[in-house]
Amino acid sequence: MIRFIACDLDGTLLNSRKELPEGLKDVIDKLNDKGVVFAPASGRQYYKVMEQFEPISRNFMYIAENGAYVVKDGRVIVRDCIDAETARDVIKRARRMPGVYPVLCCDDSAYIERGGQGIREVQKYYKRLDTVTDLIDYCDTKNILKIAIFTYGSAYDDIFKKLPEYTGKAQVILSGSNWVDVMKTGVSKGSAIRKIRQICGYGKDECMCFGDYLNDFEMLNECGENFAMANAHEQLRKTAKHIAPSNEENGVIKVISEWFDI
């Protein structure tokens, strides 16, 4: 019996206009009545995800920052941070990449340096975002969950290929066509779900998840019933146990409604 559902947002639950699917509140209410916990799982900031779900929230668990930060019933249960030295190195390297914008993602807020056209795009994903003169000044005083780096070009060519390996300290993840995340080694949506299972006592076969991109691999591996969207990255579709209709077809809601007969 499924007791826990983790669901990616962009490209999975949300359509191309970044909208929540029609009928989600009714489905969530019925899941809650059955004792099933629904957990938005995103690379986005916790405060931004919570803002979007507040109108329908009742029994959510939030998996944010690609698994580095998990909040249950308003209480932080997972906080995995990268060290200041690594953060400084990533920021310095990003500054040398043209058209690239690093964001220091911390547990209290996100920070971006003033100037540049990237701020407008970055603001879409953060409720708490402060513009500062120098990100380096914040590395020693903040709990750094990750460094998200944005480009209007190709994240793989413009950023991913240019960053070194931070063996034992951090991992460089291609989290979208325009985004790269640098996080503590071993941290992922999958590691977050593994810790959630330990805390809440869920068996792997009691967990379900939905995803669409490469940063969802580990999450799929931690859930007995896992779905890649029809619009998902080819490698993820090959890995997934099931394929759900695309995000434009309200695939997550269709699968859940059929699975739970609601």
Phi, psi and omega in degrees: 000131180282129179243349187214132178232121174255136185222120172299160183257285185297125180082356183237284179279319182276147175277185184293344177266010178066030181260144172291147182290147176296137179090001183297316182302316180296319179295316180297317179301318181289326175296315180300321178297333179270001179081021181261128179269130178255129184234107169301133182233112191217160170280353182287168176293143179305314185295328179286319179295316180298320179301318183289328185262351182307319181297339182238003186289143178214314183216044183277152164242133184255123173253108186242171177051043179056034174100355181284344186218121180231131180236129178234123180053040179078003182245133179287123178246346175220130175214101182247117188246154172267159184279158185296322182298315179295318180300316179299318180297317180298315181298316180297321179291320180297325180297335181273358179262122182293139176068028184238142186229108178278142178237124177275110185261110184243172185284344178261331182189174170250154185227137177222148181283147182296148177091156178098148183282349183288340184300319182299318180289318181298323182301337180297335189253000184227129173277319176253108181218119179250137174267133185228168181283318186214115180297330181303325182297342185259353187293330183270351187242356184242154170276104187268112181281323177189169167246118177263134183236125185250144171218147174284346180269220180267119179299325181293312183283319187280333187233301189305313183289344185263349180269143179280175171277136177251067188305126178080350183246312185210161177236144180255121188238131172279104188257000178179172182294338181241005187230142169234137176247137172248118187227169175301140180306132176089351182273135180196175172299326178294316179296324178296315180294323177299318178291322177299318179299320179293317183290317187263350178079025178278136170279157180302322181286355177261006184243140178232149176209162180226136178207173182220347187228177189296333178283006177256359181307305185297326178297316179299323182290341182265358183238130183297324177247106184235144184233133165259142179288156178299334179267009185289163173304140185306318181296326179288321179297326179290332183275327189292150176286324182228160172244128178261155172304159186296166177296332178286344179258014179062040188301319182297313181296319180299314181295312181298318181298319180287317184297317184261002180054055180236000000 
